[in-house]
Amino acid sequence: MMKILMYMIFMIPLCFMKKMFWMVQMFLLMLAFIFMNLSVNLGNFNLSYLYSCDLISFGLILLSIWICSLMIMSSENLFKLNYYVNFFLLNIMLLLILLFLTFSVMNLFMFYLFFEGSLIPTLLLIIGWGYQPERIQAGMYLMFYTLFASLPLLMGLFYIYVEIDSMMFYFLKFFNMNYILLYISMVLAFLVKMPMYFVHLWLPKAHVEAPVSGSMILAGIMLKLGGYGLLRVLVFLQEINLKLNYIWIIISLLGGFYISLKCFCQVDIKSLIAYSSVAHMSIVISGIMVMNYWGYFGSYIMMIGHGLCSSGMFCLANINYERLHSRSLFINKGMMNFMPSMSLWWFLLMSSNMSAPPSLNLLGEISLINSMMSWSWLSMLMLMLISFFSAGYSLYLYSFTQHGKIFHGMYSFYCGVSREYLLLLLHWLPLNIMILKIEYMMI
């Protein structure tokens, strides 16, 4: 793991050299392939005192590297305008290093440190390269929601250290801490990060104000930090979780249904995609909280699938935004007339978003529905509604943007360029090809 870290640290000077924009992206893609070729065992591999990598870390680190390289690819506009490009690249590299460390450290406190640290580059992305003046407010929402919930987590970590004199993930699995306050303090931070319904308000705000790269990293990886943290801390909170998990599951299922309905009220494309992320993550929270085998792996697959799919949809929204300078559904109409080829990509990513085969989302959703049904058959009602409406708002977004009368205020226009098609292909291909080697994820 150290060699990957050194690779990324030594890439930082590249960010400051002239005309190195695409070179940084190429190096990141190369890193993704190097990391992919590390041998994946069933347990922990590359294990040392500080770093280790098991299957969940492996998938999420790979996703982080992949999305970060695609973030550079989608932000060509900054490169054209020369809008603080070097600082932008530095920001992405720092974010990637922090994410890599978050997913690969073995120590609970180090995990907390990097978990919170990854907030800072994201905040800089939103405030530095966002579009509207409200981005400061969105940044504050992001900071205060996540920090407010993370302080109890820090207290909980200190308590664990005092109790068992260790913070290694490995040793924690031998303990069972049956304390309600500890449980709430440990779990709340991750539920806000996911985000769970009721504490989700920061997410649509942040997405709408963020530049395309900020949205990609938020949807692609930031939401997955919460799921990853839950999978790690519920190991030593099993008994108390079995008593209290119904609370989170009920909130998540009802919230997922409400949010799905709310998607139909959105007029901002980015806002709609952001709310759909909340709906997807609500099923993931339920699957993790049920604490059975199907839920564990289903949530993992869903997190990987949603990371690629949501990120790709934000790219599509941005491609439209660069043409029309508006994210309103009333202005983004009749796109099929202008960009017929792009319409295909809208269709492909929308179909993945509504969990159509052969996407990872389908497999994740089936596993999660399985796990929920084994917990209680009553959850079937909400799951049915969430699945149905997720197809509904995906179709709503697709038909609204692609069909209809075109907006006559447009004065110049051009079809997609090869960079954009490649960008969308690199989102869609892993999402639909990885189902062929799904036995890696469903061990």
Secondary structure as GFF3:
##gff-version 3
##sequence-region A 1 443
A	DSSP	alpha_helix	2	9	.	.	.	ID=ss1
A	DSSP	three_ten_helix	12	16	.	.	.	ID=ss2
A	DSSP	alpha_helix	21	36	.	.	.	ID=ss3
A	DSSP	alpha_helix	55	74	.	.	.	ID=ss4
A	DSSP	alpha_helix	76	81	.	.	.	ID=ss5
A	DSSP	alpha_helix	85	104	.	.	.	ID=ss6
A	DSSP	alpha_helix	108	117	.	.	.	ID=ss7
A	DSSP	alpha_helix	119	129	.	.	.	ID=ss8
A	DSSP	alpha_helix	135	164	.	.	.	ID=ss9
A	DSSP	alpha_helix	169	172	.	.	.	ID=ss10
A	DSSP	alpha_helix	180	193	.	.	.	ID=ss11
A	DSSP	alpha_helix	202	209	.	.	.	ID=ss12
A	DSSP	alpha_helix	212	217	.	.	.	ID=ss13
A	DSSP	pi_helix	218	222	.	.	.	ID=ss14
A	DSSP	alpha_helix	223	233	.	.	.	ID=ss15
A	DSSP	three_ten_helix	234	236	.	.	.	ID=ss16
A	DSSP	alpha_helix	238	263	.	.	.	ID=ss17
A	DSSP	alpha_helix	269	290	.	.	.	ID=ss18
A	DSSP	alpha_helix	293	324	.	.	.	ID=ss19
A	DSSP	alpha_helix	335	338	.	.	.	ID=ss20
A	DSSP	alpha_helix	340	353	.	.	.	ID=ss21
A	DSSP	alpha_helix	360	375	.	.	.	ID=ss22
A	DSSP	alpha_helix	379	402	.	.	.	ID=ss23
A	DSSP	alpha_helix	418	433	.	.	.	ID=ss24
A	DSSP	three_ten_helix	434	440	.	.	.	ID=ss25
###
